[in-house]
Amino acid sequence: MTGETVECYNCGRANPAWAQVCRSCGVPIRPGVGKAAASGPIPQDRDSLISMGAILASIAAAVVLGLILSGMIPEAPVAVATPSPEPSRTPRPTRSFEPSGAPSGEASADPTPALIGTVTFGTGINNAEEATGVTDTFGPGANFCHSVALSEPFGVDVIQEEVIRVEEDGSLTEVQPRADSNLRVDAAGQIAGFCAPGGTDSLLADWGAGSFILRDYRNPDEPELVAEGRFTLTE
């Protein structure tokens, strides 16, 4: 036995020169004894190969897990702005008017609101042909007067008036035909006033109590509604 030593090529541990394998890692020190010596940059021992295999398996598992997770998480949907619907506009029906020509006892159609004149009721008429004591409700013993004012001259010497009763069910009944009332006016004037002979009492006797519509027309040959007003007779 000599004191010479030899280093293990695998772990670098010093071993006696007579040793056949490394006392530290067990790798053969002398060629031809046990397994062949490893050569090259890649280790050939079992522990190193097991360690490298474990590392590669971990890397592969991480890649596979990443692919699985990327397929399970859906992409966020792209928000698309949609315009708010605009409310539709419903056309309003128009109202038409046909001049009174219906037989006695039947009411004519409702007039359009765009008239060139107005009717004002009262208990008297002043020098300017305007109604005084303005009211639209008349009881027994009261005077019944009204004035008709246009936004332009009458243009005729005579106007006609139609009176319609508004029944409780909303239906209309003509109580004074247009052709039965011819009132004189100044063709160049724009206002005219009238009082009923006998006052409210005579109207109550003829028509009874209730709600009424009074309409004024010019041009008897081609009736043109120029003004309208409502009044009430009470007993």
Secondary structure as UniProt FT lines:
FT   STRAND          5..7
FT   TURN            9..11
FT   STRAND          14..16
FT   TURN            17..18
FT   TURN            23..25
FT   TURN            31..32
FT   HELIX           46..72
FT   TURN            104..105
FT   STRAND          117..122
FT   STRAND          124..125
FT   TURN            127..128
FT   STRAND          131..132
FT   STRAND          137..138
FT   TURN            140..141
FT   STRAND          145..150
FT   STRAND          158..166
FT   TURN            168..169
FT   STRAND          172..176
FT   HELIX           178..180
FT   STRAND          182..184
FT   TURN            187..188
FT   STRAND          191..195
FT   TURN            197..198
FT   HELIX           199..207
FT   STRAND          210..218
FT   TURN            220..221
FT   STRAND          224..233
//
